[in-house]
Amino acid sequence: PEPSHSPEPSETPEPSHSPEPTETPEPSHSPESTEAPKAAPMIAPPSDGESVESAEHGSDAEKRDAATRSSGEQGASGSTDESSRGD
């Protein structure tokens, strides 16, 4: 009767109950895994944004500023010069 009293039948339901709760968190972890790849693509756009920011902060911004400044200064200078001359 000793071996019969052993937790043999108890051990069977235990492992059966263990995989159940473990299987529940698994599906919960699945969606998280899908969110991880979503963050990966998010890191990709920064590369593009960085390129644009770098260009805007350095080349684009400088070129635009220089062009706008040159155009604005020339126009204002010419207008003022002409006005002064006409006066």
N, CA, C and O atoms as a GROMACS GRO file, in nm:
protein
  348
    1PRO      N    1   0.085  -0.120   0.000
    1PRO     CA    2   0.000   0.000   0.000
    1PRO      C    3   0.089   0.126   0.000
    1PRO      O    4   0.047   0.234  -0.041
    2GLU      N    5   0.208   0.108   0.046
    2GLU     CA    6   0.296   0.227   0.050
    2GLU      C    7   0.316   0.284  -0.092
    2GLU      O    8   0.290   0.401  -0.116
    3PRO      N    9   0.361   0.200  -0.185
    3PRO     CA   10   0.382   0.250  -0.322
    3PRO      C   11   0.251   0.304  -0.380
    3PRO      O   12   0.252   0.399  -0.458
    4SER      N   13   0.143   0.244  -0.342
    4SER     CA   14   0.012   0.289  -0.394
    4SER      C   15  -0.019   0.427  -0.336
    4SER      O   16  -0.084   0.510  -0.400
    5HIS      N   17   0.028   0.449  -0.213
    5HIS     CA   18  -0.002   0.578  -0.148
    5HIS      C   19   0.095   0.686  -0.199
    5HIS      O   20   0.075   0.806  -0.177
    6SER      N   21   0.198   0.640  -0.267
    6SER     CA   22   0.297   0.738  -0.317
    6SER      C   23   0.226   0.847  -0.400
    6SER      O   24   0.120   0.822  -0.458
    7PRO      N   25   0.281   0.962  -0.404
    7PRO     CA   26   0.218   1.072  -0.481
    7PRO      C   27   0.235   1.047  -0.630
    7PRO      O   28   0.284   1.133  -0.704
    8GLU      N   29   0.193   0.930  -0.673
    8GLU     CA   30   0.203   0.903  -0.819
    8GLU      C   31   0.087   0.971  -0.892
    8GLU      O   32   0.109   1.046  -0.987
    9PRO      N   33  -0.037   0.945  -0.847
    9PRO     CA   34  -0.152   1.006  -0.914
    9PRO      C   35  -0.152   1.158  -0.891
    9PRO      O   36  -0.204   1.234  -0.973
   10SER      N   37  -0.094   1.200  -0.781
   10SER     CA   38  -0.091   1.343  -0.752
   10SER      C   39   0.010   1.411  -0.846
   10SER      O   40  -0.008   1.526  -0.887
   11GLU      N   41   0.115   1.337  -0.878
   11GLU     CA   42   0.218   1.397  -0.964
   11GLU      C   43   0.164   1.413  -1.107
   11GLU      O   44   0.205   1.502  -1.180
   12THR      N   45   0.073   1.327  -1.143
   12THR     CA   46   0.020   1.334  -1.280
   12THR      C   47  -0.061   1.463  -1.300
   12THR      O   48  -0.041   1.535  -1.398
   13PRO      N   49  -0.152   1.491  -1.208
   13PRO     CA   50  -0.234   1.612  -1.226
   13PRO      C   51  -0.148   1.737  -1.207
   13PRO      O   52  -0.177   1.842  -1.265
   14GLU      N   53  -0.045   1.726  -1.127
   14GLU     CA   54   0.040   1.846  -1.105
   14GLU      C   55   0.103   1.892  -1.237
   14GLU      O   56   0.085   2.007  -1.276
   15PRO      N   57   0.175   1.806  -1.304
   15PRO     CA   58   0.236   1.847  -1.432
   15PRO      C   59   0.130   1.891  -1.532
   15PRO      O   60   0.153   1.979  -1.615
   16SER      N   61   0.013   1.830  -1.524
   16SER     CA   62  -0.094   1.866  -1.618
   16SER      C   63  -0.138   2.010  -1.589
   16SER      O   64  -0.174   2.085  -1.680
   17HIS      N   65  -0.136   2.046  -1.461
   17HIS     CA   66  -0.183   2.181  -1.424
   17HIS      C   67  -0.072   2.284  -1.447
   17HIS      O   68  -0.098   2.403  -1.464
   18SER      N   69   0.049   2.236  -1.447
   18SER     CA   70   0.162   2.329  -1.464
   18SER      C   71   0.165   2.383  -1.608
   18SER      O   72   0.170   2.504  -1.628
   19PRO      N   73   0.160   2.295  -1.704
   19PRO     CA   74   0.166   2.340  -1.844
   19PRO      C   75   0.048   2.431  -1.877
   19PRO      O   76   0.056   2.513  -1.968
   20GLU      N   77  -0.060   2.417  -1.803
   20GLU     CA   78  -0.179   2.500  -1.836
   20GLU      C   79  -0.147   2.648  -1.810
   20GLU      O   80  -0.161   2.730  -1.900
   21PRO      N   81  -0.106   2.682  -1.690
   21PRO     CA   82  -0.076   2.824  -1.663
   21PRO      C   83   0.042   2.873  -1.747
   21PRO      O   84   0.051   2.990  -1.782
   22THR      N   85   0.132   2.782  -1.778
   22THR     CA   86   0.247   2.823  -1.860
   22THR      C   87   0.202   2.852  -2.003
   22THR      O   88   0.259   2.936  -2.073
   23GLU      N   89   0.099   2.780  -2.045
   23GLU     CA   90   0.053   2.802  -2.183
   23GLU      C   91  -0.022   2.935  -2.193
   23GLU      O   92  -0.027   2.998  -2.299
   24THR      N   93  -0.081   2.976  -2.083
   24THR     CA   94  -0.158   3.102  -2.086
   24THR      C   95  -0.063   3.222  -2.104
   24THR      O   96  -0.087   3.307  -2.189
   25PRO      N   97   0.044   3.228  -2.025
   25PRO     CA   98   0.136   3.341  -2.042
   25PRO      C   99   0.206   3.336  -2.179
   25PRO      O  100   0.249   3.439  -2.231
   26GLU      N  101   0.214   3.218  -2.236
   26GLU     CA  102   0.281   3.208  -2.368
   26GLU      C  103   0.208   3.295  -2.470
   26GLU      O  104   0.271   3.378  -2.535
   27PRO      N  105   0.077   3.279  -2.484
   27PRO     CA  106   0.002   3.362  -2.581
   27PRO      C  107   0.017   3.510  -2.547
   27PRO      O  108   0.020   3.596  -2.636
   28SER      N  109   0.026   3.538  -2.419
   28SER     CA  110   0.040   3.678  -2.378
   28SER      C  111   0.177   3.730  -2.425
   28SER      O  112   0.193   3.848  -2.459
   29HIS      N  113   0.273   3.641  -2.426
   29HIS     CA  114   0.408   3.682  -2.467
   29HIS      C  115   0.415   3.693  -2.619
   29HIS      O  116   0.500   3.763  -2.673
   30SER      N  117   0.326   3.624  -2.687
   30SER     CA  118   0.327   3.626  -2.834
   30SER      C  119   0.303   3.769  -2.884
   30SER      O  120   0.380   3.819  -2.966
   31PRO      N  121   0.199   3.833  -2.837
   31PRO     CA  122   0.170   3.970  -2.882
   31PRO      C  123   0.286   4.064  -2.848
   31PRO      O  124   0.314   4.159  -2.922
   32GLU      N  125   0.353   4.036  -2.738
   32GLU     CA  126   0.466   4.122  -2.701
   32GLU      C  127   0.577   4.107  -2.806
   32GLU      O  128   0.642   4.204  -2.845
   33SER      N  129   0.595   3.984  -2.850
   33SER     CA  130   0.699   3.958  -2.950
   33SER      C  131   0.664   4.035  -3.078
   33SER      O  132   0.752   4.084  -3.149
   34THR      N  133   0.537   4.045  -3.105
   34THR     CA  134   0.495   4.117  -3.227
   34THR      C  135   0.520   4.267  -3.208
   34THR      O  136   0.547   4.339  -3.304
   35GLU      N  137   0.511   4.311  -3.083
   35GLU     CA  138   0.533   4.454  -3.058
   35GLU      C  139   0.683   4.486  -3.069
   35GLU      O  140   0.722   4.597  -3.104
   36ALA      N  141   0.765   4.386  -3.040
   36ALA     CA  142   0.911   4.408  -3.048
   36ALA      C  143   0.948   4.442  -3.192
   36ALA      O  144   1.017   4.542  -3.215
   37PRO      N  145   0.906   4.363  -3.288
   37PRO     CA  146   0.938   4.394  -3.428
   37PRO      C  147   0.880   4.530  -3.468
   37PRO      O  148   0.935   4.599  -3.554
   38LYS      N  149   0.770   4.566  -3.407
   38LYS     CA  150   0.710   4.697  -3.441
   38LYS      C  151   0.809   4.808  -3.398
   38LYS      O  152   0.823   4.910  -3.466
   39ALA      N  153   0.875   4.786  -3.287
   39ALA     CA  154   0.970   4.887  -3.239
   39ALA      C  155   1.092   4.889  -3.332
   39ALA      O  156   1.156   4.993  -3.348
   40ALA      N  157   1.123   4.776  -3.392
   40ALA     CA  158   1.239   4.771  -3.484
   40ALA      C  159   1.215   4.867  -3.601
   40ALA      O  160   1.302   4.950  -3.629
   41PRO      N  161   1.103   4.858  -3.668
   41PRO     CA  162   1.075   4.951  -3.779
   41PRO      C  163   1.075   5.095  -3.729
   41PRO      O  164   1.110   5.187  -3.803
   42MET      N  165   1.035   5.115  -3.605
   42MET     CA  166   1.033   5.252  -3.552
   42MET      C  167   1.178   5.305  -3.544
   42MET      O  168   1.202   5.424  -3.562
   43ILE      N  169   1.272   5.215  -3.520
   43ILE     CA  170   1.413   5.258  -3.510
   43ILE      C  171   1.465   5.290  -3.651
   43ILE      O  172   1.563   5.363  -3.667
   44ALA      N  173   1.400   5.233  -3.751
   44ALA     CA  174   1.445   5.256  -3.889
   44ALA      C  175   1.413   5.399  -3.932
   44ALA      O  176   1.499   5.467  -3.988
   45PRO      N  177   1.293   5.447  -3.906
   45PRO     CA  178   1.258   5.584  -3.946
   45PRO      C  179   1.354   5.687  -3.886
   45PRO      O  180   1.391   5.782  -3.956
   46PRO      N  181   1.395   5.672  -3.760
   46PRO     CA  182   1.491   5.767  -3.705
   46PRO      C  183   1.612   5.783  -3.796
   46PRO      O  184   1.668   5.892  -3.808
   47SER      N  185   1.653   5.675  -3.861
   47SER     CA  186   1.768   5.683  -3.953
   47SER      C  187   1.735   5.786  -4.062
   47SER      O  188   1.817   5.871  -4.096
   48ASP      N  189   1.614   5.775  -4.115
   48ASP     CA  190   1.571   5.868  -4.220
   48ASP      C  191   1.560   6.008  -4.161
   48ASP      O  192   1.605   6.106  -4.220
   49GLY      N  193   1.498   6.014  -4.044
   49GLY     CA  194   1.478   6.144  -3.978
   49GLY      C  195   1.614   6.206  -3.945
   49GLY      O  196   1.633   6.326  -3.959
   50GLU      N  197   1.707   6.124  -3.902
   50GLU     CA  198   1.839   6.178  -3.867
   50GLU      C  199   1.903   6.238  -3.992
   50GLU      O  200   1.964   6.345  -3.987
   51SER      N  201   1.888   6.168  -4.102
   51SER     CA  202   1.946   6.216  -4.228
   51SER      C  203   1.885   6.352  -4.262
   51SER      O  204   1.955   6.445  -4.302
   52VAL      N  205   1.754   6.360  -4.246
   52VAL     CA  206   1.685   6.486  -4.279
   52VAL      C  207   1.725   6.594  -4.179
   52VAL      O  208   1.745   6.710  -4.215
   53GLU      N  209   1.735   6.553  -4.052
   53GLU     CA  210   1.770   6.651  -3.949
   53GLU      C  211   1.912   6.701  -3.975
   53GLU      O  212   1.940   6.821  -3.964
   54SER      N  213   2.001   6.610  -4.008
   54SER     CA  214   2.141   6.647  -4.032
   54SER      C  215   2.146   6.745  -4.150
   54SER      O  216   2.215   6.847  -4.144
   55ALA      N  217   2.074   6.711  -4.255
   55ALA     CA  218   2.075   6.796  -4.375
   55ALA      C  219   2.011   6.931  -4.342
   55ALA      O  220   2.062   7.035  -4.383
   56GLU      N  221   1.902   6.927  -4.270
   56GLU     CA  222   1.832   7.053  -4.238
   56GLU      C  223   1.918   7.136  -4.142
   56GLU      O  224   1.924   7.258  -4.152
   57HIS      N  225   1.983   7.067  -4.050
   57HIS     CA  226   2.061   7.139  -3.948
   57HIS      C  227   2.190   7.191  -4.009
   57HIS      O  228   2.244   7.293  -3.964
   58GLY      N  229   2.241   7.124  -4.112
   58GLY     CA  230   2.372   7.165  -4.167
   58GLY      C  231   2.360   7.213  -4.311
   58GLY      O  232   2.363   7.333  -4.338
   59SER      N  233   2.347   7.118  -4.403
   59SER     CA  234   2.348   7.154  -4.546
   59SER      C  235   2.222   7.231  -4.582
   59SER      O  236   2.228   7.348  -4.620
   60ASP      N  237   2.106   7.164  -4.570
   60ASP     CA  238   1.980   7.227  -4.612
   60ASP      C  239   1.962   7.362  -4.542
   60ASP      O  240   1.937   7.463  -4.607
   61ALA      N  241   1.974   7.361  -4.412
   61ALA     CA  242   1.948   7.485  -4.335
   61ALA      C  243   2.051   7.591  -4.377
   61ALA      O  244   2.014   7.706  -4.403
   62GLU      N  245   2.175   7.554  -4.382
   62GLU     CA  246   2.279   7.653  -4.418
   62GLU      C  247   2.254   7.706  -4.559
   62GLU      O  248   2.255   7.827  -4.583
   63LYS      N  249   2.233   7.613  -4.651
   63LYS     CA  250   2.211   7.655  -4.791
   63LYS      C  251   2.088   7.746  -4.797
   63LYS      O  252   2.090   7.852  -4.860
   64ARG      N  253   1.982   7.703  -4.730
   64ARG     CA  254   1.856   7.783  -4.736
   64ARG      C  255   1.882   7.918  -4.669
   64ARG      O  256   1.844   8.023  -4.722
   65ASP      N  257   1.946   7.913  -4.555
   65ASP     CA  258   1.971   8.040  -4.484
   65ASP      C  259   2.056   8.131  -4.573
   65ASP      O  260   2.026   8.250  -4.586
   66ALA      N  261   2.159   8.076  -4.631
   66ALA     CA  262   2.248   8.157  -4.717
   66ALA      C  263   2.168   8.212  -4.835
   66ALA      O  264   2.179   8.330  -4.868
   67ALA      N  265   2.089   8.126  -4.898
   67ALA     CA  266   2.012   8.171  -5.016
   67ALA      C  267   1.911   8.275  -4.972
   67ALA      O  268   1.896   8.379  -5.037
   68THR      N  269   1.842   8.248  -4.864
   68THR     CA  270   1.739   8.345  -4.819
   68THR      C  271   1.807   8.474  -4.774
   68THR      O  272   1.757   8.583  -4.802
   69ARG      N  273   1.917   8.462  -4.708
   69ARG     CA  274   1.986   8.582  -4.657
   69ARG      C  275   2.038   8.662  -4.778
   69ARG      O  276   2.021   8.783  -4.787
   70SER      N  277   2.101   8.592  -4.868
   70SER     CA  278   2.156   8.660  -4.987
   70SER      C  279   2.041   8.728  -5.062
   70SER      O  280   2.050   8.846  -5.097
   71SER      N  281   1.935   8.652  -5.087
   71SER     CA  282   1.821   8.706  -5.163
   71SER      C  283   1.761   8.824  -5.086
   71SER      O  284   1.738   8.931  -5.143
   72GLY      N  285   1.736   8.804  -4.957
   72GLY     CA  286   1.674   8.909  -4.876
   72GLY      C  287   1.767   9.029  -4.866
   72GLY      O  288   1.723   9.143  -4.885
   73GLU      N  289   1.892   9.006  -4.838
   73GLU     CA  290   1.986   9.119  -4.824
   73GLU      C  291   1.998   9.193  -4.956
   73GLU      O  292   1.992   9.316  -4.960
   74GLN      N  293   2.014   9.118  -5.063
   74GLN     CA  294   2.030   9.182  -5.195
   74GLN      C  295   1.906   9.264  -5.226
   74GLN      O  296   1.914   9.380  -5.268
   75GLY      N  297   1.788   9.202  -5.204
   75GLY     CA  298   1.662   9.271  -5.236
   75GLY      C  299   1.649   9.395  -5.148
   75GLY      O  300   1.618   9.503  -5.198
   76ALA      N  301   1.672   9.381  -5.019
   76ALA     CA  302   1.657   9.495  -4.928
   76ALA      C  303   1.762   9.600  -4.965
   76ALA      O  304   1.732   9.719  -4.972
   77SER      N  305   1.883   9.555  -4.987
   77SER     CA  306   1.991   9.650  -5.018
   77SER      C  307   1.955   9.725  -5.147
   77SER      O  308   1.961   9.848  -5.152
   78GLY      N  309   1.917   9.649  -5.249
   78GLY     CA  310   1.883   9.713  -5.378
   78GLY      C  311   1.767   9.809  -5.360
   78GLY      O  312   1.771   9.921  -5.411
   79SER      N  313   1.665   9.766  -5.287
   79SER     CA  314   1.546   9.851  -5.270
   79SER      C  315   1.588   9.978  -5.196
   79SER      O  316   1.552  10.089  -5.236
   80THR      N  317   1.664   9.961  -5.089
   80THR     CA  318   1.705  10.079  -5.010
   80THR      C  319   1.795  10.168  -5.097
   80THR      O  320   1.783  10.290  -5.097
   81ASP      N  321   1.885  10.104  -5.169
   81ASP     CA  322   1.976  10.183  -5.254
   81ASP      C  323   1.895  10.264  -5.354
   81ASP      O  324   1.916  10.384  -5.373
   82GLU      N  325   1.802  10.196  -5.418
   82GLU     CA  326   1.722  10.264  -5.521
   82GLU      C  327   1.644  10.379  -5.456
   82GLU      O  328   1.637  10.490  -5.510
   83SER      N  329   1.584  10.349  -5.339
   83SER     CA  330   1.503  10.452  -5.272
   83SER      C  331   1.594  10.570  -5.237
   83SER      O  332   1.560  10.686  -5.260
   84SER      N  333   1.708  10.538  -5.181
   84SER     CA  334   1.800  10.644  -5.140
   84SER      C  335   1.840  10.725  -5.264
   84SER      O  336   1.842  10.848  -5.261
   85ARG      N  337   1.872  10.657  -5.371
   85ARG     CA  338   1.916  10.726  -5.494
   85ARG      C  339   1.802  10.815  -5.545
   85ARG      O  340   1.821  10.931  -5.582
   86GLY      N  341   1.680  10.752  -5.547
   86GLY     CA  342   1.566  10.829  -5.599
   86GLY      C  343   1.544  10.951  -5.512
   86GLY      O  344   1.511  11.060  -5.560
   87ASP      N  345   1.562  10.932  -5.384
   87ASP     CA  346   1.541  11.045  -5.294
   87ASP      C  347   1.647  11.149  -5.327
   87ASP      O  348   1.651  11.255  -5.265
   0.00000   0.00000   0.00000
